[in-house]
Amino acid sequence: MKTFDYDLVIVGAGSGGYAAARTARELGASVALVDHGPLGGLCILRGCMPSKAFIASSDAIADARAAGALGIRIGGEIVADMPFVAARKRALIKEFADYRVEGIGTFPLHVGHARFQSPRELLVGDGELLRAKKFIVATGSVSAKPALPGLADAGYLDTDAVLELESVPESLIVLGGGYTAVELGQFLSRMGAKTTMVIRSGHLLTEQDDDIGDALTQYYREDGIEVVAHATLQRVEVRDGKKVVHVTVDGEPRELIADEIFNALGRVPNVEGLALERADVNYHAVKGIDVDRTMRTSNPDIFAVGDVTGEYPLVHVAIYQGEIAARNAIGDANEEADYRIYPAHTIFSDPQIAVVGRSEKQLQRDGVAYCSGRYDFAEHGKAMCLNKTHGFVKMLADRATGEILGAAIIGPQASELIHEIIVAMHFRATADAFMRIPHLHPTLAEIWTYPAEACAAACGMRGAEDQMVEVATSGAHH
């Protein structure tokens, strides 16, 4: 048995773990990384980057099909070359992964499955014992195992399998309506699969405000995707070579039949096999490792960051948490994570969705008095010129102070347009101050000035000259 001693050992070399390692080294600590491989992390290997490479191709198909509205005639059938798309994705991911692996290689790396032996000892594989003053667990998440009767026997695609496809099934049933389901479900639909999405609620993306989810559901149906809402999954069987999903819809039994099933019912924190109980770390198999705002677990010398905590499964949040955990671990500090802005995220559906800060659902739940303003892309000149008129922007502001509390967008380039609201919220701007920032014309970005003006008027910061203003207090609209 080989024994190694470090100031800090980080379990997991993905985005959160790598950020923690770099931060700790900058503070002068001796740091080691532990990972069972393949190296690169979920985002690069099986998440953000491969999915966005795929989606770029399906977006191009949609633009080509819509080109006639701009007077562009494309002769012949528009064909999706899936082997080419897959090869392009592989080349990109190799480039990204190679760069990350090069960075990981600047740290001592112990390859193998890790499990705690005690609060200060970690066994890697069967032959290495790592001892450290502090640990950070950053093991990420894994696809949830199917609980639906018959699904495992029938066979299905999870997210990892979809991202490795070399061909597209003729027909597909997507189980779930979260961000992975909507991104990859639409991709497969546009690449040629007859796609049905099955959801328990009345609209896609139930974690978003209802107006966002309702709008996306409508657009998907217009895009040729069947969305079966208010459905309860019962069981799966194989019949005559096809996969049959039995559901009840509003209490009525129904069969959905397709060549393939995409199980997009979520991921769970990757805690299995870590023997966290030996390290006095409290955790839950589904909810993940319990942490406070300093990223400390129930053992103050062990920290956890990223998806394994079950909070905000977003790469930029994992990086932020990793840096905080490293500073607290090495400096024995008590810096706390501030999630006022960091839960901001984007969904690469078409139209895209991006949000920052608190949603209307959250403000109503918390009893916060707020004002809201909304403006539709269908009324926006630049969007009309681009023929990109689906969706709207929405801004939420504190009714008493006018400070921007949150914003949401469903529409063209949402992932880019959200950033000026992130900057404004970082500096705690009011809706009135934001409204006064010059915006170039004609641009998509200037659409934000309209809900800002509406919020400023509703919060009493300007005259109520805009009739679209909606004021809300604890969910009661006036």
VMD Tcl script that draws the C-alpha trace (Angstrom):
set ca {
  {0.00 0.00 0.00}
  {1.45 3.36 -1.04}
  {0.70 6.30 1.23}
  {0.58 9.97 0.17}
  {0.14 13.13 2.26}
  {-1.35 16.42 1.04}
  {-2.88 19.59 2.40}
  {-5.96 19.05 0.23}
  {-7.33 16.12 -1.74}
  {-10.10 16.73 -4.28}
  {-12.25 13.80 -5.35}
  {-13.45 14.47 -8.89}
  {-11.54 16.33 -11.61}
  {-14.49 17.89 -13.41}
  {-15.17 21.61 -13.62}
  {-15.80 22.14 -9.89}
  {-12.91 20.00 -8.72}
  {-10.46 21.48 -11.22}
  {-11.45 25.03 -10.21}
  {-10.91 24.12 -6.57}
  {-7.51 22.62 -7.30}
  {-6.29 25.67 -9.18}
  {-7.51 28.01 -6.44}
  {-5.91 25.98 -3.65}
  {-2.59 25.77 -5.47}
  {-2.58 29.54 -5.95}
  {-2.91 29.79 -2.16}
  {0.22 27.68 -1.71}
  {-1.35 24.35 -0.77}
  {-0.20 20.91 -1.83}
  {-3.13 19.54 -3.81}
  {-3.99 16.19 -5.38}
  {-6.82 15.21 -7.66}
  {-8.60 11.83 -7.64}
  {-10.70 10.62 -10.57}
  {-11.59 7.23 -11.99}
  {-11.73 8.60 -15.54}
  {-12.30 9.29 -18.30}
  {-10.85 12.70 -17.54}
  {-12.53 15.91 -18.60}
  {-15.69 16.14 -16.54}
  {-19.38 15.80 -17.33}
  {-19.72 19.17 -19.07}
  {-17.01 18.43 -21.62}
  {-17.51 14.72 -22.11}
  {-21.24 14.06 -21.70}
  {-23.04 17.34 -21.11}
  {-22.80 20.96 -22.14}
  {-20.34 20.77 -24.98}
  {-21.38 17.65 -26.93}
  {-25.05 18.60 -26.66}
  {-24.39 22.12 -27.94}
  {-22.36 20.74 -30.83}
  {-25.35 18.56 -31.74}
  {-27.86 21.38 -31.29}
  {-25.89 23.68 -33.62}
  {-26.64 21.23 -36.42}
  {-30.37 20.95 -35.69}
  {-30.62 24.75 -35.38}
  {-29.03 25.02 -38.82}
  {-31.67 22.65 -40.20}
  {-34.44 24.80 -38.72}
  {-32.93 27.98 -40.17}
  {-32.63 26.35 -43.59}
  {-36.26 25.25 -43.49}
  {-37.35 28.75 -42.48}
  {-35.22 30.53 -45.09}
  {-38.14 30.79 -47.52}
  {-39.71 33.42 -45.26}
  {-36.68 35.58 -46.02}
  {-36.86 35.01 -49.75}
  {-34.18 32.33 -49.87}
  {-35.08 29.27 -51.91}
  {-33.14 26.11 -51.10}
  {-33.49 23.50 -53.80}
  {-34.01 19.85 -52.96}
  {-34.49 18.07 -49.65}
  {-32.63 19.31 -46.59}
  {-30.78 16.24 -45.33}
  {-29.32 15.68 -41.88}
  {-25.97 13.85 -42.13}
  {-25.87 12.31 -38.66}
  {-22.54 10.48 -39.10}
  {-20.92 13.81 -40.03}
  {-22.60 15.56 -37.09}
  {-21.35 12.84 -34.72}
  {-17.82 12.99 -36.13}
  {-17.73 16.78 -35.78}
  {-18.89 16.46 -32.18}
  {-16.18 13.88 -31.41}
  {-13.46 16.10 -32.86}
  {-14.60 19.11 -30.82}
  {-14.91 17.14 -27.59}
  {-11.45 15.61 -28.06}
  {-9.99 19.08 -28.44}
  {-11.78 20.38 -25.33}
  {-10.93 17.27 -23.28}
  {-7.27 17.26 -24.32}
  {-6.93 20.85 -23.15}
  {-8.54 20.05 -19.79}
  {-6.48 16.88 -19.32}
  {-3.34 18.93 -19.94}
  {-4.36 21.20 -17.07}
  {-5.21 18.27 -14.80}
  {-1.80 16.82 -15.54}
  {-0.14 19.71 -13.72}
  {-1.43 18.24 -10.43}
  {-0.65 14.93 -8.75}
  {-3.39 12.65 -10.11}
  {-4.54 9.41 -8.54}
  {-6.67 7.34 -10.90}
  {-9.26 4.97 -9.48}
  {-12.47 4.75 -7.51}
  {-12.25 6.55 -4.18}
  {-13.74 5.65 -0.82}
  {-13.13 7.16 2.57}
  {-11.48 5.04 5.23}
  {-11.75 7.73 7.91}
  {-12.27 11.50 8.08}
  {-8.60 11.99 7.12}
  {-7.95 9.00 4.85}
  {-9.08 8.14 1.32}
  {-8.42 4.84 -0.41}
  {-7.98 5.03 -4.20}
  {-8.35 1.73 -5.99}
  {-6.74 -1.03 -3.94}
  {-3.23 0.26 -3.63}
  {-3.11 3.95 -2.67}
  {-3.96 5.61 0.62}
  {-4.25 9.41 0.55}
  {-4.08 11.35 3.79}
  {-5.03 15.02 3.92}
  {-5.95 17.83 6.28}
  {-8.94 18.75 4.11}
  {-11.00 17.11 1.35}
  {-13.35 18.43 -1.34}
  {-15.85 16.05 -2.92}
  {-16.73 17.01 -6.49}
  {-17.91 13.75 -8.01}
  {-20.81 15.22 -9.99}
  {-23.94 13.31 -10.93}
  {-25.08 10.20 -12.79}
  {-28.21 9.34 -14.74}
  {-31.03 8.26 -12.45}
  {-31.84 4.58 -12.64}
  {-35.27 3.94 -14.19}
  {-38.04 3.21 -11.73}
  {-40.66 2.67 -14.45}
  {-41.70 -1.02 -14.62}
  {-40.45 -2.69 -17.79}
  {-38.19 0.15 -18.93}
  {-34.90 -1.54 -18.09}
  {-35.99 -4.75 -19.84}
  {-37.22 -2.90 -22.92}
  {-34.03 -0.88 -23.16}
  {-33.70 2.86 -23.48}
  {-31.36 5.73 -24.24}
  {-30.08 7.93 -21.44}
  {-28.36 11.26 -22.05}
  {-24.94 9.64 -22.45}
  {-26.30 7.26 -25.09}
  {-28.07 10.01 -27.04}
  {-24.83 11.96 -27.23}
  {-23.09 8.92 -28.74}
  {-25.69 8.26 -31.45}
  {-24.44 7.72 -34.98}
  {-27.94 7.50 -36.45}
  {-31.36 8.83 -35.50}
  {-34.26 6.48 -34.68}
  {-37.33 6.80 -36.89}
  {-39.55 7.43 -33.87}
  {-38.86 8.36 -30.28}
  {-40.66 8.77 -26.96}
  {-39.03 11.21 -24.54}
  {-39.78 10.63 -20.87}
  {-39.54 13.94 -19.04}
  {-39.79 17.64 -19.74}
  {-36.72 19.13 -18.07}
  {-33.88 20.97 -19.77}
  {-32.13 17.84 -21.07}
  {-35.39 16.49 -22.45}
  {-36.29 19.69 -24.27}
  {-32.80 20.25 -25.69}
  {-32.08 16.75 -26.96}
  {-35.71 15.91 -27.72}
  {-35.94 18.83 -30.12}
  {-32.54 17.96 -31.60}
  {-33.66 14.41 -32.41}
  {-36.97 15.66 -33.79}
  {-35.28 18.10 -36.15}
  {-32.79 15.44 -37.19}
  {-35.67 13.26 -38.38}
  {-37.15 11.32 -35.45}
  {-40.93 11.43 -35.04}
  {-40.88 12.63 -31.45}
  {-43.37 12.42 -28.59}
  {-42.64 13.99 -25.21}
  {-44.44 12.68 -22.12}
  {-44.78 15.00 -19.11}
  {-46.65 14.85 -15.83}
  {-47.52 18.55 -15.68}
  {-49.38 20.80 -18.06}
  {-46.27 22.22 -19.72}
  {-42.57 21.62 -20.28}
  {-39.98 22.95 -17.82}
  {-42.10 22.94 -14.67}
  {-39.28 24.57 -12.69}
  {-39.71 27.72 -14.79}
  {-42.53 30.26 -14.54}
  {-45.72 29.04 -16.18}
  {-45.61 31.65 -18.96}
  {-42.18 30.37 -20.04}
  {-43.21 26.70 -19.91}
  {-46.54 27.28 -21.65}
  {-44.88 29.23 -24.46}
  {-42.22 26.58 -25.10}
  {-44.81 23.81 -25.10}
  {-46.82 25.68 -27.73}
  {-43.75 26.28 -29.89}
  {-42.72 22.62 -29.70}
  {-46.12 21.51 -30.85}
  {-45.88 23.96 -33.73}
  {-42.44 22.49 -34.49}
  {-43.99 19.04 -34.98}
  {-43.30 17.53 -31.55}
  {-46.24 15.84 -29.84}
  {-46.32 16.85 -26.18}
  {-48.50 14.56 -24.07}
  {-49.27 16.53 -20.92}
  {-50.94 15.49 -17.65}
  {-49.61 11.97 -18.21}
  {-48.86 9.36 -15.58}
  {-46.35 6.69 -16.62}
  {-47.50 3.15 -15.92}
  {-45.21 0.60 -17.57}
  {-43.22 -0.25 -20.69}
  {-43.31 -3.35 -22.87}
  {-41.92 -4.50 -26.20}
  {-44.47 -5.55 -28.80}
  {-43.72 -6.59 -32.40}
  {-40.27 -5.03 -32.19}
  {-41.60 -1.68 -30.97}
  {-41.43 -0.11 -27.53}
  {-44.80 0.61 -25.97}
  {-45.19 3.10 -23.13}
  {-48.44 2.74 -21.21}
  {-49.70 5.99 -19.67}
  {-52.88 7.47 -18.33}
  {-53.75 10.96 -19.58}
  {-56.30 12.79 -17.48}
  {-57.27 9.39 -16.07}
  {-57.72 7.70 -19.47}
  {-55.37 4.84 -20.51}
  {-53.26 5.39 -23.63}
  {-50.48 3.58 -25.46}
  {-47.50 5.40 -27.01}
  {-45.47 3.37 -29.53}
  {-42.03 4.14 -30.94}
  {-38.75 2.60 -32.02}
  {-36.81 4.06 -29.12}
  {-37.25 5.61 -25.67}
  {-35.16 8.49 -24.33}
  {-35.23 8.39 -20.53}
  {-34.67 12.02 -19.57}
  {-36.13 11.84 -16.06}
  {-33.06 13.37 -14.50}
  {-29.77 12.78 -12.78}
  {-28.83 12.07 -9.17}
  {-25.76 13.06 -7.15}
  {-22.86 10.63 -7.53}
  {-22.35 9.49 -3.94}
  {-22.45 5.72 -4.34}
  {-19.33 3.91 -3.18}
  {-17.68 6.92 -1.50}
  {-18.27 5.54 2.01}
  {-19.06 9.04 3.22}
  {-20.36 7.71 6.51}
  {-16.79 6.74 7.45}
  {-15.86 10.42 7.07}
  {-18.78 11.64 9.20}
  {-20.40 13.28 6.16}
  {-24.20 13.45 6.02}
  {-25.76 12.74 2.63}
  {-28.85 11.43 0.89}
  {-28.77 9.08 -2.09}
  {-31.13 11.31 -4.10}
  {-30.61 14.78 -2.64}
  {-26.83 14.51 -2.37}
  {-24.33 15.74 0.21}
  {-25.56 18.28 2.77}
  {-23.53 21.50 2.67}
  {-23.83 24.97 4.15}
  {-23.10 28.23 2.33}
  {-19.35 27.80 3.00}
  {-19.58 24.47 1.14}
  {-18.71 22.60 4.36}
  {-20.37 19.26 5.02}
  {-21.29 17.93 8.45}
  {-17.55 17.32 8.82}
  {-16.02 20.84 8.86}
  {-12.81 19.56 7.22}
  {-14.65 18.06 4.24}
  {-16.34 20.18 1.60}
  {-18.57 19.33 -1.36}
  {-19.25 21.27 -4.55}
  {-21.18 20.95 -7.79}
  {-23.81 18.41 -8.75}
  {-22.97 16.07 -5.86}
  {-24.59 18.58 -3.48}
  {-27.89 18.37 -5.37}
  {-28.08 22.18 -5.57}
  {-27.96 24.14 -8.82}
  {-26.55 21.49 -11.20}
  {-24.81 24.09 -13.35}
  {-21.17 24.20 -14.40}
  {-20.64 27.87 -13.61}
  {-22.09 27.28 -10.13}
  {-19.79 24.28 -9.59}
  {-16.78 26.43 -10.51}
  {-17.93 29.19 -8.18}
  {-18.49 26.72 -5.34}
  {-15.15 25.04 -5.99}
  {-13.27 28.31 -5.65}
  {-15.10 29.18 -2.43}
  {-14.49 25.71 -0.96}
  {-10.79 25.91 -1.75}
  {-10.40 29.32 -0.13}
  {-12.27 28.18 2.96}
  {-10.37 24.90 3.17}
  {-6.89 26.36 2.80}
  {-7.47 29.60 4.68}
  {-9.80 28.21 7.36}
  {-12.17 30.97 6.23}
  {-15.94 31.25 6.27}
  {-16.71 32.81 2.88}
  {-20.32 32.08 1.94}
  {-21.76 31.43 -1.48}
  {-24.18 34.11 -2.67}
  {-26.80 32.67 -4.99}
  {-28.53 35.97 -5.73}
  {-27.20 35.78 -9.30}
  {-25.31 32.52 -9.71}
  {-28.30 30.23 -10.33}
  {-28.64 32.07 -13.66}
  {-28.83 29.55 -16.44}
  {-29.82 29.04 -20.04}
  {-31.64 26.26 -21.89}
  {-30.62 25.71 -25.51}
  {-34.04 24.92 -26.87}
  {-35.32 26.84 -29.87}
  {-36.36 29.42 -28.88}
  {-33.69 29.61 -26.22}
  {-34.52 30.29 -22.58}
  {-32.37 32.17 -20.06}
  {-33.09 33.31 -16.52}
  {-31.28 35.16 -13.75}
  {-32.23 35.89 -10.16}
  {-35.57 34.95 -8.70}
  {-38.59 33.87 -10.70}
  {-42.16 35.02 -10.16}
  {-42.89 31.65 -8.57}
  {-40.14 32.22 -6.04}
  {-41.11 35.81 -5.29}
  {-44.74 34.83 -4.75}
  {-43.70 31.90 -2.56}
  {-41.50 34.18 -0.45}
  {-44.12 36.93 -0.19}
  {-41.96 39.56 -1.88}
  {-43.76 42.63 -3.25}
  {-42.57 43.06 -6.83}
  {-43.33 44.73 -10.15}
  {-43.01 43.05 -13.52}
  {-42.78 44.20 -17.10}
  {-42.93 42.12 -20.26}
  {-42.35 42.73 -23.95}
  {-42.93 40.32 -26.85}
  {-40.44 39.71 -29.64}
  {-43.40 39.76 -32.04}
  {-43.61 43.52 -31.36}
  {-39.86 44.14 -31.63}
  {-38.55 45.58 -34.88}
  {-35.18 43.80 -35.08}
  {-36.77 40.45 -34.24}
  {-39.32 41.01 -36.99}
  {-36.55 41.78 -39.48}
  {-34.79 38.55 -38.49}
  {-38.04 36.55 -38.61}
  {-37.33 35.47 -35.02}
  {-40.52 36.57 -33.29}
  {-41.24 33.73 -30.87}
  {-41.08 34.59 -27.19}
  {-40.74 37.54 -24.84}
  {-38.56 39.14 -22.17}
  {-39.65 39.72 -18.59}
  {-38.12 41.78 -15.81}
  {-38.95 41.68 -12.09}
  {-38.11 44.50 -9.67}
  {-38.51 45.18 -5.97}
  {-41.68 47.22 -5.53}
  {-40.18 49.37 -2.78}
  {-36.72 50.09 -4.17}
  {-36.94 49.32 -7.89}
  {-33.89 47.02 -7.70}
  {-33.94 44.33 -10.37}
  {-34.66 41.00 -8.65}
  {-34.78 38.72 -11.67}
  {-35.36 38.43 -15.38}
  {-36.33 35.78 -17.88}
  {-36.24 35.49 -21.63}
  {-37.58 33.01 -24.12}
  {-36.56 34.00 -27.60}
  {-33.72 34.45 -30.07}
  {-30.20 34.54 -28.61}
  {-31.54 34.36 -25.06}
  {-28.27 32.82 -23.85}
  {-26.42 35.96 -24.96}
  {-29.04 38.60 -24.15}
  {-29.33 37.57 -20.50}
  {-25.81 38.75 -19.71}
  {-26.55 42.45 -19.56}
  {-29.17 41.74 -16.89}
  {-26.61 39.63 -15.01}
  {-24.21 42.58 -15.08}
  {-26.95 44.99 -13.99}
  {-27.94 42.73 -11.09}
  {-24.32 42.30 -10.08}
  {-24.19 46.05 -9.49}
  {-27.68 46.03 -7.91}
  {-29.11 48.30 -10.59}
  {-32.69 49.53 -10.42}
  {-35.04 49.15 -13.34}
  {-34.99 52.94 -13.75}
  {-31.16 53.05 -13.89}
  {-31.10 50.19 -16.37}
  {-33.68 51.89 -18.57}
  {-31.39 54.91 -18.87}
  {-28.42 52.89 -20.21}
  {-28.03 53.62 -23.96}
  {-28.87 50.68 -26.20}
  {-27.92 50.53 -29.87}
  {-30.66 50.47 -32.48}
  {-31.71 48.27 -34.15}
  {-30.62 45.38 -31.93}
  {-32.26 42.52 -30.12}
  {-30.71 43.73 -26.87}
  {-32.71 46.96 -26.81}
  {-35.85 44.93 -26.14}
  {-34.85 44.95 -22.45}
  {-35.52 48.68 -22.19}
  {-39.27 48.11 -22.52}
  {-39.84 45.86 -19.49}
  {-37.36 48.05 -17.57}
  {-39.51 51.11 -18.30}
  {-42.60 49.16 -17.30}
  {-41.03 48.12 -13.99}
  {-39.80 51.66 -13.29}
  {-43.30 53.02 -13.84}
  {-44.96 50.28 -11.79}
  {-42.55 50.77 -8.90}
  {-43.39 54.46 -8.83}
  {-40.06 55.60 -10.20}
  {-41.58 57.13 -13.36}
  {-44.99 58.13 -14.64}
  {-47.28 55.22 -15.41}
  {-47.31 55.97 -19.13}
  {-46.98 52.37 -20.23}
  {-50.26 50.50 -20.23}
  {-48.64 47.08 -20.30}
  {-47.39 47.41 -16.73}
  {-48.35 44.60 -14.41}
  {-47.85 45.04 -10.66}
  {-47.76 42.00 -8.43}
  {-47.68 41.73 -4.68}
  {-47.26 38.26 -3.23}
  {-48.92 36.83 -6.31}
  {-51.93 39.21 -6.24}
  {-51.99 41.16 -9.50}
  {-53.49 44.67 -9.59}
}
mol new
graphics top color blue
foreach p $ca { graphics top sphere $p radius 0.5 }
foreach p [lrange $ca 0 end-1] q [lrange $ca 1 end] { graphics top cylinder $p $q radius 0.2 }
display resetview
